[in-house]
Amino acid sequence: MKTLEQLFSNNKITPIVACDNIDDANKVCDALLAAGLDRVTFNMSTQNSLKILNQIVSQRDDIIIGVGNIMDAAGFMTASLAGVKYISSIGISSELMTAAKTRYNDADFLPGVLLPSQIMEVLSAGFNVACLYPVAEFNGAKLLDRYAIDFPRMKFVAKGGVDFNNMEEYLLKPNVICVSIYDIAEKVLIDNGDFAEITIRARRYLERMKEILNSGRLNG
């Protein structure tokens, strides 16, 4: 089983996706793969989210599928049993932390954190990778520098407000293993059936990611 850091090692961009039906979910996966992007996080934000998640995981073995915005133990268990590779939240609670330590399968948990006390809590529970959310709204680049000093064992997925124009300042942080992006496959593109544009955006992001990571400017 790969660790989260290994899972994100080859590609440090993850699209965040919300779909209303399985057909759209499959088309999004195809569009991302056409660009060379082999990972997607399906958010639990629509009425059919859990049903779609079960279907898409059972149908696809060509793309790494994770789930985001899990809020409670029931959602965590359902996502785990669906067979996703990782489960993320935008915050933490005792209910979620307990569920995450009850290994329904091998899915890794990315707890959502922002404050030092939250990072201390997840570290004490045995998790050394977390989702820093919402990163852009709270001057996340400076937070990451501070947390690299205070919490040297902690790694982060930067989520919330990261886009094409600012992702460099996060990707260059040594304690960031991945950035989560909403506008690669935003809902309006899916609703309009513009999957070709999703491929274009995914390819553009990947090319920019490679430029950044090959620049030699990695901080720290």
N, C-alpha and C positions, 0 to 999 in steps of 0.2 A: 504494500500500500504506500502510495506517495504521500509525503507531507505536503502541507499547504505551500510551503516555499518551493518545493519541487514542482508542484502542480502549476504554479505561476511563473516558473523560471524561464520558459521559452517565449512567453507572451505576457506582457505586463499590462494589457488592456482587456477589460471585460465589459461588454455591452450589457446594460440593464434593459430588460424587455418586459412589456406587459401585453398579453394577447387575449383576445376574447374567444378564440376557437382553435382547435388543433390544426386546421389547415393553415392558418396564419403562422402558427408556431413553427410548423415544418418549413414554410417558405422563408421565414426569418433565418432559421438554421441553414438552409440552402444558400441564402444570400450572404451570410457571414462566411461560410466555408468557401464560397466562390472567391472571396477576397483573401483567403488564407487565414482567417480568424477562427480558431477552433474551440472557443469557449463562449458560453452565454449564461447569464443569470436571469431567470424568470422571476419577476416580482409577484408576490401574492397581493395583487391590488385590484383584481377583477372578480366578478361573481363566479366565473368558472375556473379560477386559477388552479385550484388543487386537482380538479378533474383533468385539466389540460396537462398539468405537470406529470400526473401518472401516465397519461397517454404518450407524451413526448419522450419520456425516459424509456418507456418500453419499446418505442419505435426507432430510437436513434442510438447507435453505438459509434457514430463517427464524429461526435462533438461532445465536449465536456459540459455537462449541465449542472448548474448550481441553482439555488433558490434564495431569494432575498425577501426582506421585510417579514420574516417569521416573528410572530408576536407572543405566542404562548406554547405550552407543552403539547397541546393537541396538534397544532400546525407543525411543530417540530417532528413529532412522531410520524405524521402523515408524509411529510417530505422525506424523512429518513427511509420509511418503508417503500417509497416510490423508487429509491435507488439513486438519488442525486449524489454528486461527489462532494458538495459542500453546502452548508446552510448558514445564512447570515441574517443578522438582525441589525436594527438601527439603534438599539439600546440593550440594556441588560435588566433582568429581574431574577429573583430567586427561583421562580418557576422555570424560566428558560435555562438557567444555569444547572438546575437539577436535571432537567430533561437532557441537556447536552452531555451530562456525565452518565446517563443511562444509555448505553450504546445500542441503539436499535439496529444500526448497521455501521459501516465504516465511514460514513459521512463526517467530514470535519466541520467544526463550528467556528464561525467568525462572529464573536460578540461585538455589538456596537458600543463604542466608548467615545468619550470626549474629555472628561475630567481626570485628573491624576488619581482620585479616589477610585474611579471605575477601572482604571488600568491596574491599580493595585489589587482590586478585587478579582479581576480575571486572571492575573498572574498567580495569585494565591490559589485559584481553582485549577491551575495547571495549563492555562492557555497562554501561548506566547505570540499569537497572531490575532489581531483584532481589526475591526472595521472602524476607522476614524471618521465620524460623521456628526454633523455636516462640516466637512473640512474647509471649504472655501469661505463659508460665512463666518468662521471664527479664526481667520488669519492662520490657516492650517500649516502653511509653510514654516512659519516661525514656531508654531507648536511642535512640529515634527523635529525641528532642531533642538528644542528644549527637551523633548521626550527622548531623543537619542542619547542625551547626557544622563537624564534622570532614570530612564528605563532601558538600559543597553540591551537587554534580552528581548525587548518587545519589537515586533514587526507589525506593519500596518498595511491595510488596503485603504487607499484614500477615496472617499466617496462623498458626493454632495457638492455640486457646483464645479466639478472638474470638467473642462472642455478642451477643445483643440488649442485654444489660445493660452491656457494656463497650465496645461498638463506637464510641461517641462519642469516647472518648479517643484512638482511632486515626484516625477519619475527620477529626478536626479538625487533624491534623498536616499541614503543607504538603508534607512529603516522602512522604506516603502517597497513592497513586493508587487504591487499592482494598483492601477487606478480604475475606478468604475465610471463608465460613461453612459449618460442617458441619451445623448442626441445622435448616436450612431443609428439606432433603430427606434426613434421616437414614435409615439403612438399615432401621430398624424400620418406618417409615412405608411405604417401598417394599415391603417383604416382606408387610405387611398390606394392601397395595393402597389405602392411604389417600392418594390423590393429591389429593383435595380439601383435606386438611390442609396439603399442601405449598403449594398455591395460597394458602391463608389465611396461612401463615407468610411466604411470599415477599412478599405484599402488605403485611403488617405491617412487615417489615423495610424495604421500600421507602419506606413512609410515614414511618418513623422516620428513615431516611437523609435524606429531604428536609427534615424538621424540623431535623436537626442541621446540614446544609449551608446552610440558609437562616437559621440563627440569628445569623449574623454573628460567631460566636465563634472563627473560624479562627485557630489559634495561629500566631504568627510574622508 
